[in-house]
Amino acid sequence: MKILIIRSEDGEVKEQRIIEGTLDKSLKDTVIKALELWNPQKSDLVVVKHKHEVNVNLPITKEQYELYSQFNLKRFGDRAVFELPIYIISFENEWVEDQIRDSKVFVVAPYVDEATSSKVLELAKNITSEEAEEEIEEE
């Protein structure tokens, strides 16, 4: 299986790789890498699993069906939806009131296709962006 690994810092993607392997091993290896970068005096080390809903227009090819069906594929009218497991490894963060503000993270997810990868890339940037901090302040 192909795995997408993204390192995002302060709203910018610093590293993006696609590797071959299992999701579990790739995730654990990335947690170890984050552990080496983590400063326990400065922040928490947090690993969170998130299911990211991906919408695709129908019809889809047989290959797309086989790929997407691994991730709880469902049909809704003229669209299909699947849930992509995404792991967020935050190794530099701070608490703002009752919210955590991530400034440096790794994002690990199965690589599905370029369109899905670009959505995961945007998610990684948004998690660590200043806009995410401003949204916390507005609430």
N, C-alpha and C positions, 0 to 999 in steps of 0.2 A: 504494500500500500504506500502511496505517496503521502507525505506529511508536510504541511506548510508551517514554517516557524518564522515569526516576525518579532523583531525587537523594536519597540517604540519608546521614544523619550521626548517628553515635552511637545507632543503633537507632530513629531517627525519620525518617519521610519528610518532607523539606523542600520537595520540588517533584515534581509528577507531571503529565506532559503527554502528549497523544496528538496526533501530527502526521501530515500526509500527506507521503510522499516515499519514497525508496528507503532500504533498510537501510544500504547502504554510505555514502551521503552523510550520513544522519542520524548514523551512528556517527562518521564523521570530524568532523562539525561539533561533536559532543559531546566528542570528544577535544580539539578546539581550545579549547572552553569549559573543560574540566578543566585544560588546560595553563595557562590564564590564572589559575586558582585554586591551582595547584600551587606549593609552596615546595620547591625542590630541596635546600635546606639541611636540611629537616626530614624528607623522606621520598622514596620512590621513586614514579615514575609507572608504573603497570602496567595493561595492557589484556589481558584474558583472555577467550577465547571458551569458553563452557560450553554443553553440550546438556542442556536440562532436559526430563526425561521427563514428559509430561502424560497422565494416564489419564482416559478418558471412558466412560460407560456406553453400551452399545448398546441400542436402535437410535439412529442419528444421522440427521439430515436430509440431503437432497442438498446443501444449502448448506454444512452443517458438513463433509460429506465433501470437497467441493471445496476448502474452506479448510484442513482438517487434512491433506489429501493432499499439500500443498506441503511438509510437514515430516516425510516418511518415516513415513506412517501405516501401522500394522500392527494386525492383529486377534488378540486372545488370548481365546478363548472368548466370554464375554458383554461383553468390554471392548475398547476400541480404545486404542492408545497412539501418540502422535506425539512427535517430538523438536523442541522449540522452541529455536532458537539464541538464547542470551543472552550479551551482552557486558558484562563488568564492568570499569569504568574506575576504578581506585583512585588517588586523588590525595592522600590523606593516610593514611599507614600506618606501621607499625613492625614490626620483626622481633622475635619472641619465640622464643628458641632457634632452631629450624629452621622455624618457622611465621610467616606474615605475618598481622598483625592490622590489618584495614581499619577506619578510623574515618570516612572520607568517600569515598563512591563515587557514580558514575552507573551505572545499569543501563539498557541499551538492548536492546530486543527487539521483534519484530513484534507488533503488537496483533492478537490472535485474537478474543477475546470477554471479557466481564466476569469470568467464572469463572477463566479463565487469567490475566488481568491481576491478579486478587487474589492468586493464587499467586506471581506474579512480585513483587508488592508485598511480600508476606511474606518472600520470599527477600531482597529488598533491605534490609529492616529487620534480618533475622537476620544478614546479612553484617557489619553495623556495630554489632551489639548487644554489650553487656557479656557476655552469655551465650556469645557466640562466643569472646570472650577467655578466659572461665573454662574452656570446653571445651579450649582450647589448653593452659592451665595444668594441667588434670587429666591430660593424656596423658603 
